Amino acid sequence: MDDAAIYAVSRILLGAIAVVVSITAVACQQNYHFETMARYEAARSRYELSVHATGIVRAGDDLSARSQADVTIAPLGAAGSRIEFSLALPNPRSIDADVAKWVADAGFAADSEELAETVRAIGGALAGPKATLMAGQTRVLRVVDVQFRR
């Protein structure tokens, strides 16, 4: 094969590679819907946190700006009442004080570190799979189960 033929074949191969890379890049740049089901335990405060979040992550983004979550905080033992509430993004205000009040009103002996991580776990699930707290990413909450669906 002479130099002209080698040059022509290499241009064809490079063109084919460029097409494959372009198609792959476009395929990765699509919105996707997510559903997250996560359960955590707060041993000191004696409650279980369950978060069922659904939403959409826009093309090119890592996190969701539009989602909703149904949250349940239930007693691990006899003390405390079950709490259920819903949250959505975008949310113009912080939920820190709300969660602390709801947990205290339900009769839990709320530990401040667990409350802070509870808020972080809820916010993470709302933001989507990349922000959801997994085993090894919590300090005081125990990760019981985390499942994702797309």
C-alpha positions as CSV (number, residue, x, y, z in Angstrom):
1,M,0.0,0.0,0.0
2,D,1.4,3.4,-0.9
3,D,1.4,6.5,1.2
4,A,-1.7,8.0,-0.5
5,A,-3.7,4.8,0.2
6,I,-2.6,4.7,3.8
7,Y,-3.5,8.4,4.2
8,A,-7.0,7.7,2.7
9,V,-7.7,4.7,5.0
10,S,-6.5,6.7,8.1
11,R,-8.8,9.6,7.3
12,I,-11.8,7.2,6.9
13,L,-11.0,5.5,10.2
14,L,-10.5,8.8,12.0
15,G,-13.9,10.0,10.6
16,A,-15.6,6.9,11.8
17,I,-14.1,7.3,15.3
18,A,-15.3,11.0,15.3
19,V,-18.8,9.9,14.5
20,V,-18.9,7.3,17.3
21,V,-17.5,9.8,19.8
22,S,-20.2,12.4,18.7
23,I,-23.0,9.9,19.0
24,T,-21.8,8.8,22.5
25,A,-21.5,12.4,23.7
26,V,-25.0,13.2,22.5
27,A,-26.4,10.1,24.1
28,C,-24.9,11.1,27.5
29,Q,-26.4,14.6,27.2
30,Q,-30.0,13.7,27.8
31,N,-32.4,14.4,30.7
32,Y,-33.1,11.4,32.9
33,H,-35.7,10.7,35.5
34,F,-34.8,9.1,38.8
35,E,-36.4,7.4,41.7
36,T,-34.5,6.9,44.9
37,M,-35.6,4.9,47.9
38,A,-33.3,5.3,50.9
39,R,-33.5,4.2,54.5
40,Y,-31.2,5.3,57.4
41,E,-31.2,4.7,61.1
42,A,-30.4,7.3,63.8
43,A,-29.3,5.2,66.7
44,R,-29.0,7.9,69.3
45,S,-32.3,9.6,68.5
46,R,-34.0,6.2,68.0
47,Y,-35.6,6.8,64.6
48,E,-35.6,5.5,61.1
49,L,-35.5,7.9,58.2
50,S,-37.1,6.8,54.9
51,V,-36.9,9.0,51.8
52,H,-38.7,8.2,48.5
53,A,-37.5,10.9,46.0
54,T,-38.4,11.3,42.3
55,G,-37.2,13.9,39.9
56,I,-35.4,14.8,36.7
57,V,-31.7,15.6,36.1
58,R,-31.3,17.8,33.1
59,A,-28.8,17.1,30.4
60,G,-25.4,18.2,31.3
61,D,-26.2,18.5,35.0
62,D,-25.0,16.2,37.8
63,L,-27.8,17.1,40.3
64,S,-31.5,17.7,40.1
65,A,-33.1,21.1,40.5
66,R,-36.6,19.7,40.1
67,S,-37.7,16.8,42.4
68,Q,-39.9,15.8,45.2
69,A,-39.6,13.5,48.2
70,D,-41.9,11.8,50.6
71,V,-40.2,11.5,53.9
72,T,-41.0,9.3,56.9
73,I,-39.4,9.4,60.3
74,A,-40.5,6.5,62.4
75,P,-39.5,5.3,65.9
76,L,-37.1,2.5,66.3
77,G,-38.4,1.7,69.8
78,A,-41.5,2.6,71.7
79,A,-40.8,6.4,72.1
80,G,-41.8,8.9,69.5
81,S,-44.5,9.2,66.9
82,R,-44.4,8.6,63.1
83,I,-43.8,11.8,61.1
84,E,-44.6,12.1,57.4
85,F,-44.0,15.1,55.2
86,S,-43.2,16.0,51.6
87,L,-40.6,18.3,50.2
88,A,-39.8,19.6,46.7
89,L,-37.1,21.3,44.8
90,P,-36.7,24.1,44.0
91,N,-37.3,24.9,47.6
92,P,-36.7,28.6,48.5
93,R,-36.0,28.0,52.2
94,S,-33.9,25.8,54.3
95,I,-35.5,22.7,55.9
96,D,-33.1,22.5,58.8
97,A,-35.3,24.2,61.4
98,D,-38.5,22.4,60.1
99,V,-37.0,18.9,60.4
100,A,-35.6,19.7,63.9
101,K,-39.0,21.0,65.0
102,W,-40.9,18.0,63.6
103,V,-38.6,15.5,65.2
104,A,-38.8,17.2,68.6
105,D,-42.6,17.6,68.3
106,A,-42.8,13.8,67.6
107,G,-41.1,13.1,70.9
108,F,-37.7,12.0,69.8
109,A,-34.6,12.9,71.9
110,A,-33.1,14.7,68.9
111,D,-29.3,14.5,68.6
112,S,-27.9,17.5,66.8
113,E,-25.4,15.6,64.7
114,E,-28.1,13.1,63.6
115,L,-30.5,15.9,62.8
116,A,-27.9,17.6,60.6
117,E,-27.1,14.4,58.8
118,T,-30.9,13.7,58.4
119,V,-31.3,17.0,56.6
120,R,-28.2,16.2,54.5
121,A,-29.7,12.8,53.6
122,I,-33.0,14.2,52.6
123,G,-31.4,17.0,50.5
124,G,-29.1,14.4,48.9
125,A,-32.0,12.2,47.8
126,L,-33.8,15.2,46.4
127,A,-30.7,16.1,44.4
128,G,-30.6,12.7,42.8
129,P,-28.4,9.6,42.7
130,K,-25.1,11.4,42.7
131,A,-25.9,13.2,45.9
132,T,-27.7,10.4,47.8
133,L,-25.8,9.4,50.9
134,M,-24.4,5.8,50.6
135,A,-22.6,3.5,53.0
136,G,-19.3,5.1,54.0
137,Q,-20.6,8.6,53.3
138,T,-22.4,9.1,56.7
139,R,-20.9,9.8,60.1
140,V,-23.8,9.2,62.5
141,L,-26.6,7.7,60.5
142,R,-26.5,4.1,59.5
143,V,-27.3,3.4,55.9
144,V,-29.9,0.6,55.9
145,D,-30.8,0.4,52.2
146,V,-30.5,2.6,49.1
147,Q,-32.1,1.7,45.8
148,F,-32.2,3.7,42.5
149,R,-34.3,3.4,39.4
150,R,-34.0,5.3,36.2
